[in-house]
Amino acid sequence: MAKRFFVGRVSKPPSDIVKHALSSLRDDLRLFEYDIDGTEAHNIMLAEQGINTVRDCATILYWLEQARNLFREGRFPLDESLEDVHTAIEHFVVSKAGIGYGGRLHAGRSRNDQVAVDIRMYVRDEIIEVSRTLLELVESLSGRSKEFVYAVMPGYTHLQHAQVTTFAHFLTSYCYPLLRNVERLLEAFRRVNRCPLGASALAGTSLPLNRERVAELLGFDGIITHSVDASSSRDFMCEVASILSLIALDLSKMSEDLVTWSTHEFGFIELADELCSTSSVMPQKRNPDALELVRAMCAEVVSSAYSLHLMLSKLPSGYMRDLQLTKPPLWRAIDSVKQVLQVMKEAVETLTVNVDRMREASLANYANAVDLAEALVMECGLGFREAHAAVGKLVKQLSTEGRAIHQLSSEELSGRLSEILGKKIRVGSDLAQLLSNPLKLVERRRVLGGPSPQSVERMLEEISSQKTTLLQEVEKREKRIGQAKQALQRIVREYLERYAVGEGS
């Protein structure tokens, strides 16, 4: 068991039960190298400010790098008696360098601002990764859309046939909300990428820290000015979790659509075998297990965001230990969204589309009724409500007879509508033929955002342009962070080489 080197007013160690409750060591492991980076930047600043000597700094940096190497090799000594990763790293440096050196690394800092900076560095990297994966899914969706610009299918509202559309039109409908979510993540990045170090526990420190220098070394865009806000605010976690929940809602809807369309009753698509399983008793089954789990994981993302909000809803100002438990919900949300995005990307890229079945269904349940009503407005001079009522009565008649609109000749269509309206209506043969051709119906809907091939192709160009712009923004942020990490490591190497620090020195 590690010796506690900060005891203060508390003279007795916590009981084993309390110790287990207090520990966040396992939850913190993903923050390990971020904690190393933050501690290195802080100690370089302490040396530059004359608070510690350069020899102090070099010795601390040496053992921090040793801790990093051991962690990467899976050999870092994780003592469960230590409460968190921050304490574990500090304890390692003190145990190796001695209290005379290692005891200096925490000057002007609290675990409160320390964990806040670790989380922010981790979250900004995850924002970049999730954004990239979102854009990859958009690329997959838009790529498959190009294959099905002319593949007609029924569109649905209330899960009832509504209008004839195309499979490409449906696939592109998923792209826009995903792109908006990338925009949201990049907006959140701007607020995440602020450095809290130097706030200490609550009200700063009397030591002459250079907070801006630490922010620069860690690749932040600036500092969080107010010390209370810096050390205890977790609104950035709620914001990111909320965006992840929006992503989850979009992905859940997509997975539900694909599951529904893969059923025998629809038969529009077939999911790849890799995404399905069979029944333990019914050998014919192809269960869409992967996409069903996607729905459940998306629900978990939403519940994680809600859990995080609840944890913060009753807290007073200042750091509280409750904040320790805000990390796991955010970790779960991030991990789940990343996994779901990969599954959905594979589903989109590997699904088989039954174009003939979609075309057959597109006219099976009066999805061309609105097209007839609009044609009566344009070609017969009817008001839309009059045309709407007439077509509705026509559909009711035909449904009792088991017939479809496109099965009527122009003469019969004219006669039925004239009888319903009580006045002469002449429907040309061109319109009658149009109603039997779902692709022609779609081609007439050239309104911006509509399903016509021309409109879909315009949207695909727009999606591609937005995707390129957003990817450039993601790469710009990623490059800045990468450059800061490289610069920090260069300074660390310079300290170690200049002062020839090593074991036994």
C-alpha positions in Angstrom: 0.0 0.0 0.0 1.3 3.4 -1.0 2.2 5.9 1.8 0.0 8.9 1.7 2.1 12.0 1.3 -0.6 14.5 1.8 -2.6 14.1 4.9 -3.2 17.6 6.2 -5.9 17.7 8.9 -7.1 14.1 8.4 -4.9 11.8 10.5 -6.6 8.5 9.8 -6.8 6.8 6.4 -10.2 6.0 5.0 -11.6 2.5 5.7 -11.4 -0.1 2.9 -15.1 0.5 2.1 -14.7 4.3 1.9 -11.4 3.9 0.0 -13.2 1.9 -2.7 -16.0 4.4 -2.9 -13.5 7.3 -3.2 -11.3 5.7 -5.9 -11.7 6.8 -9.5 -8.4 5.2 -10.6 -9.9 2.8 -13.1 -12.2 5.4 -14.6 -9.2 7.8 -14.9 -6.9 5.5 -16.9 -7.9 7.1 -20.2 -6.7 10.4 -18.7 -3.2 9.1 -17.7 -1.1 10.6 -20.5 -3.2 13.8 -20.5 -2.3 14.1 -16.8 1.4 13.6 -17.7 1.2 16.3 -20.4 -0.6 18.8 -18.1 1.9 18.1 -15.3 4.9 18.6 -17.6 3.5 21.9 -18.9 2.8 23.1 -15.4 6.3 22.3 -14.2 8.0 23.9 -17.2 6.0 27.0 -16.3 7.1 26.7 -12.7 10.7 26.6 -13.8 10.3 29.5 -16.2 8.7 31.6 -13.4 11.5 30.8 -11.0 9.2 28.9 -8.6 11.2 25.7 -9.1 14.7 25.4 -10.4 15.5 24.0 -13.8 17.1 21.1 -12.1 13.9 20.4 -10.2 12.0 20.6 -13.4 14.3 18.3 -15.3 14.2 15.7 -12.6 10.4 15.8 -12.5 10.1 15.6 -16.3 12.4 12.6 -16.4 10.3 10.6 -14.0 7.1 11.8 -15.7 8.4 10.4 -19.0 9.3 7.2 -17.2 5.8 6.9 -15.9 4.4 7.5 -19.4 6.7 4.7 -20.9 5.7 2.3 -18.2 2.0 3.0 -18.7 2.3 2.4 -22.5 4.0 -0.9 -21.8 1.3 -1.9 -19.3 3.8 -1.9 -16.4 2.9 1.2 -14.5 2.3 0.3 -10.8 -1.4 1.0 -10.2 -1.9 1.0 -6.5 -5.6 0.6 -5.7 -5.0 2.4 -2.3 -4.4 5.7 -4.3 -7.6 7.6 -5.1 -7.0 8.6 -8.7 -4.5 8.8 -11.5 -3.3 12.2 -10.5 -2.2 10.9 -7.1 -0.8 7.7 -8.6 1.5 9.7 -11.0 2.6 12.1 -8.3 3.3 9.3 -5.9 5.4 7.5 -8.6 7.5 10.7 -9.1 8.0 11.3 -5.4 8.9 7.6 -4.8 11.5 7.7 -7.5 12.9 11.2 -7.2 12.4 11.8 -3.5 10.2 14.3 -1.8 12.9 17.0 -2.4 12.2 16.9 -6.1 8.9 15.1 -6.6 7.3 17.1 -3.8 7.7 20.2 -5.9 5.6 19.2 -8.9 2.2 20.1 -7.5 3.0 23.7 -6.4 0.3 26.2 -7.3 -2.1 23.5 -8.4 -5.0 21.5 -7.0 -6.4 18.2 -8.1 -9.5 20.3 -8.9 -8.0 22.3 -11.7 -5.8 19.3 -12.6 -8.6 16.9 -13.4 -10.5 19.7 -15.2 -7.6 20.2 -17.6 -7.2 16.5 -18.2 -10.9 16.1 -19.0 -10.8 19.0 -21.4 -7.7 17.7 -23.3 -9.3 14.2 -23.5 -12.7 15.6 -24.6 -11.2 17.8 -27.3 -9.4 14.8 -28.8 -12.6 12.8 -28.7 -14.5 15.6 -30.4 -12.1 15.4 -33.3 -12.4 11.6 -33.5 -16.2 11.6 -33.4 -16.3 14.4 -35.9 -14.1 12.5 -38.3 -16.2 9.3 -37.9 -19.4 11.3 -38.5 -17.9 12.7 -41.7 -16.9 9.2 -42.8 -20.5 8.0 -42.3 -21.7 10.9 -44.4 -19.3 9.9 -47.1 -20.6 6.3 -47.0 -24.2 7.6 -47.2 -23.6 10.0 -50.0 -21.6 7.3 -51.9 -24.4 4.8 -51.7 -26.9 7.6 -52.6 -25.3 8.0 -56.0 -26.2 4.4 -56.8 -29.9 4.9 -56.1 -30.8 8.3 -57.5 -33.4 6.6 -59.8 -34.5 3.9 -57.4 -38.1 4.8 -56.5 -39.7 3.8 -53.3 -42.6 4.8 -51.1 -41.9 7.5 -48.6 -43.7 7.3 -45.2 -45.4 9.4 -42.6 -47.0 7.7 -39.6 -45.5 4.5 -41.2 -48.2 4.8 -43.9 -47.4 5.3 -47.6 -47.2 9.0 -48.2 -45.5 10.0 -51.4 -43.2 8.4 -54.0 -39.6 9.2 -53.4 -36.2 7.5 -54.0 -33.8 5.6 -51.9 -31.1 8.2 -52.6 -33.5 10.8 -51.2 -33.9 8.9 -48.0 -30.1 8.2 -47.6 -29.3 11.9 -48.2 -31.8 12.9 -45.5 -29.5 11.3 -42.9 -26.5 13.3 -44.1 -27.7 16.8 -43.1 -28.4 16.2 -39.4 -25.1 14.3 -39.2 -23.3 17.4 -40.7 -25.1 19.6 -38.3 -23.8 17.5 -35.4 -20.3 18.0 -36.6 -20.9 21.7 -36.6 -22.2 21.5 -33.1 -19.2 19.5 -32.0 -16.8 22.1 -33.5 -18.7 24.8 -31.8 -18.4 23.0 -28.5 -14.7 22.5 -29.2 -14.2 26.2 -29.0 -15.6 26.2 -25.4 -13.9 23.0 -24.4 -10.5 24.2 -25.5 -9.9 26.6 -22.7 -7.3 25.9 -20.0 -8.4 25.9 -16.3 -4.9 25.3 -14.8 -3.8 27.9 -12.3 -7.2 28.2 -10.7 -6.0 25.8 -8.0 -8.7 24.5 -5.7 -11.0 27.5 -5.8 -9.5 31.0 -5.5 -6.1 30.8 -7.3 -2.7 30.9 -5.7 -0.2 33.5 -4.4 2.5 31.9 -6.5 3.4 33.9 -9.6 2.0 31.5 -12.2 1.8 32.2 -15.9 -1.5 30.7 -16.8 -1.3 31.8 -20.4 2.0 30.0 -20.9 0.5 26.7 -19.7 -2.4 27.1 -22.0 0.0 27.7 -24.9 2.1 24.7 -24.1 -1.0 22.5 -24.0 -2.5 23.8 -27.3 -5.4 25.6 -25.7 -6.9 28.7 -27.3 -6.8 30.6 -24.0 -7.6 30.3 -20.3 -10.8 30.1 -18.3 -10.5 33.4 -16.5 -12.4 33.0 -13.3 -10.9 30.5 -10.8 -14.1 29.2 -9.4 -15.5 28.7 -12.9 -12.3 27.1 -14.1 -12.0 24.5 -11.3 -15.6 23.4 -10.8 -17.7 24.1 -14.0 -18.7 21.0 -16.0 -21.0 22.7 -18.4 -18.7 21.7 -21.3 -19.2 18.1 -20.4 -23.0 18.5 -20.4 -22.8 20.3 -23.8 -20.7 17.6 -25.4 -23.0 14.8 -23.9 -26.0 16.6 -25.2 -24.6 16.7 -28.7 -23.7 13.1 -28.4 -27.3 12.4 -27.5 -28.5 14.2 -30.6 -26.1 12.1 -32.7 -27.6 9.0 -30.9 -31.1 10.0 -31.8 -30.2 10.4 -35.5 -28.4 7.0 -35.5 -31.2 5.3 -33.7 -33.7 6.5 -36.3 -31.4 5.3 -39.1 -31.0 1.9 -37.5 -34.8 1.6 -37.0 -35.4 2.4 -40.6 -33.0 -0.2 -41.8 -34.3 -2.8 -39.5 -37.9 -2.1 -40.6 -37.0 -2.1 -44.3 -35.2 -5.4 -43.9 -38.3 -7.3 -42.7 -40.2 -9.6 -45.1 -43.2 -7.3 -45.0 -41.1 -4.5 -46.6 -38.2 -6.4 -48.3 -36.6 -3.2 -49.4 -33.1 -4.1 -48.2 -31.0 -7.0 -47.0 -28.4 -6.5 -44.3 -25.1 -8.2 -44.6 -24.6 -11.5 -42.8 -21.9 -9.9 -40.6 -24.6 -7.8 -39.0 -27.1 -10.5 -38.3 -27.5 -13.7 -36.4 -29.7 -16.7 -36.5 -32.1 -18.1 -34.0 -31.2 -20.8 -31.5 -34.3 -22.7 -32.6 -35.6 -21.3 -35.9 -33.0 -22.0 -38.6 -34.5 -19.6 -41.2 -34.0 -16.5 -39.1 -31.7 -13.6 -40.0 -32.0 -11.4 -36.9 -30.6 -7.8 -37.3 -28.9 -8.0 -33.9 -26.2 -5.4 -34.6 -28.7 -2.7 -35.5 -31.0 -3.7 -32.6 -28.1 -3.2 -30.3 -27.4 0.1 -31.9 -30.8 1.3 -30.8 -30.1 0.2 -27.2 -26.7 1.8 -27.2 -28.2 5.1 -28.5 -30.7 5.0 -25.6 -27.7 4.6 -23.3 -26.1 7.7 -24.7 -29.2 9.7 -24.1 -29.5 8.3 -20.5 -25.8 9.1 -19.9 -26.4 12.8 -20.9 -29.4 12.9 -18.6 -27.5 11.3 -15.7 -24.7 13.9 -16.1 -27.2 16.8 -16.0 -28.9 15.3 -12.9 -25.5 15.0 -11.1 -24.9 18.7 -11.6 -28.4 20.0 -10.9 -28.2 20.3 -7.1 -24.5 21.3 -6.6 -23.5 24.6 -5.0 -20.6 26.6 -6.3 -17.1 25.3 -5.9 -15.6 21.8 -6.4 -17.6 18.9 -4.9 -16.6 15.2 -4.9 -19.8 14.5 -6.8 -18.0 15.8 -9.9 -15.8 12.7 -9.8 -18.8 10.7 -11.0 -19.5 12.9 -13.9 -16.7 11.2 -15.9 -18.1 7.7 -16.4 -21.4 8.9 -18.0 -19.5 11.0 -20.5 -17.0 8.2 -21.1 -20.0 5.8 -21.8 -21.6 8.3 -24.2 -18.4 8.8 -26.1 -17.6 5.1 -26.4 -21.1 4.2 -27.4 -21.4 6.8 -30.1 -18.0 5.9 -31.6 -19.0 2.2 -31.7 -22.4 2.9 -33.2 -21.0 5.1 -35.9 -18.7 2.3 -37.0 -21.5 -0.3 -37.0 -23.8 2.1 -39.0 -21.0 2.8 -41.5 -20.6 -0.9 -42.1 -24.3 -1.4 -42.4 -24.7 1.3 -45.0 -21.7 0.2 -47.1 -22.7 -3.5 -47.1 -26.5 -3.4 -47.4 -28.2 -4.9 -50.6 -31.1 -2.9 -52.1 -34.1 -4.6 -53.7 -34.8 -2.0 -56.3 -37.7 -4.0 -57.9 -39.5 -4.5 -54.6 -39.2 -0.8 -53.8 -40.6 0.1 -57.2 -43.5 -2.4 -56.8 -44.4 -0.9 -53.4 -44.1 2.7 -54.6 -47.6 2.6 -56.2 -49.2 -0.1 -54.1 -51.1 2.1 -51.7 -52.0 5.4 -53.4 -48.7 7.2 -52.8 -49.4 8.9 -56.1 -52.6 10.5 -54.8 -51.0 13.8 -54.0 -49.5 14.0 -57.5 -53.0 13.6 -58.9 -54.3 16.4 -56.7 -51.5 18.7 -57.7 -52.1 17.9 -61.4 -55.8 18.8 -61.0 -54.6 22.2 -59.6 -52.2 22.8 -62.4 -54.1 21.3 -65.4 -57.8 21.7 -64.4 -57.7 24.9 -62.5 -59.1 23.4 -59.2 -58.2 24.9 -55.8 -56.0 22.6 -53.8 -58.6 21.9 -51.1 -61.2 21.0 -53.8 -58.7 18.7 -55.5 -57.6 17.2 -52.2 -61.2 16.3 -51.3 -62.0 14.9 -54.7 -58.9 12.6 -54.8 -59.6 11.5 -51.2 -63.1 10.4 -52.3 -61.7 8.7 -55.3 -59.2 6.8 -53.2 -62.0 5.7 -50.9 -64.0 4.3 -53.8 -61.0 2.5 -55.3 -59.9 1.0 -51.9 -63.3 -0.7 -51.6 -62.9 -2.1 -55.1 -59.3 -3.2 -54.6 -58.0 -1.1 -57.4 -55.2 1.5 -57.7 -55.3 5.0 -59.2 -52.8 4.1 -61.9 -55.0 1.3 -63.1 -57.7 3.7 -64.3 -57.7 4.9 -67.9 -57.9 8.6 -68.6 -61.6 8.3 -69.6 -62.5 6.4 -66.4 -60.5 8.8 -64.3 -62.2 11.8 -65.9 -65.6 10.3 -65.4 -65.1 9.4 -61.7 -63.7 12.9 -60.9 -66.5 14.6 -62.8 -69.1 12.7 -60.9 -67.4 13.4 -57.5 -67.0 17.1 -58.2 -70.3 17.6 -60.0 -68.7 19.3 -63.0 -66.8 18.3 -66.1 -63.2 17.3 -65.5 -61.0 16.2 -68.4 -57.9 14.2 -67.5 -55.5 13.7 -70.4 -53.9 10.5 -71.3 -50.5 12.0 -70.5 -51.5 12.5 -66.9 -53.0 8.9 -66.6 -49.7 7.5 -67.9 -47.7 9.7 -65.5 -49.6 8.3 -62.6 -48.5 4.8 -63.5 -44.8 5.7 -63.7 -43.3 6.4 -60.2 -40.0 7.7 -61.6 -41.8 10.3 -63.7 -43.7 11.4 -60.6 -40.4 11.8 -58.8 -38.8 13.7 -61.7 -41.6 16.3 -61.5 -40.6 17.2 -58.0 -37.7 19.4 -58.8 -38.2 21.8 -55.9 -35.1 22.4 -53.9 -34.6 19.5 -51.5 -37.0 17.3 -53.3 -36.5 13.7 -54.6 -36.0 14.4 -58.3 -32.7 13.1 -59.6 -31.6 16.7 -60.4 -32.5 17.9 -56.9 -30.8 14.9 -55.2 -27.6 15.5 -57.3 -27.6 19.1 -56.2 -27.9 18.0 -52.6 -25.1 15.5 -53.0 -22.9 18.4 -54.3 -23.9 20.5 -51.3 -23.2 17.6 -48.9 -19.8 17.1 -50.4 -19.0 20.8 -50.1 -20.1 21.0 -46.5 -18.2 17.8 -45.7 -15.0 19.1 -47.2 -15.3 22.4 -45.3 -16.0 20.7 -42.0 -13.2 18.2 -42.5 -10.8 21.1 -43.0 -12.0 22.6 -39.7 -11.5 19.3 -37.9 -8.0 18.9 -39.4 -7.1 22.5 -38.5 -7.9 21.8 -34.8 -6.2 18.5 -34.9 -3.1 20.0 -36.4 -2.9 22.7 -33.7 -3.2 20.2 -30.9 -0.6 18.0 -32.6 1.8 20.9 -33.0 1.4 21.8 -29.3 2.1 18.2 -28.2 5.2 18.1 -30.4 6.4 21.4 -29.1 5.9 20.3 -25.5 7.8 17.1 -26.1 10.6 19.1 -27.7 11.0 21.3 -24.6 10.9 18.2 -22.4 13.7 16.6 -24.4 15.7 19.8 -24.2 15.5 19.8 -20.4 16.5 16.2 -20.2 19.4 16.6 -22.6 20.7 19.9 -21.1 20.7 18.7 -17.6 21.6 15.1 -18.2 18.9 13.8 -15.9 18.6 10.0 -15.4 18.2 7.4 -12.8 20.7 7.9 -10.0 21.5 11.5 -11.1 
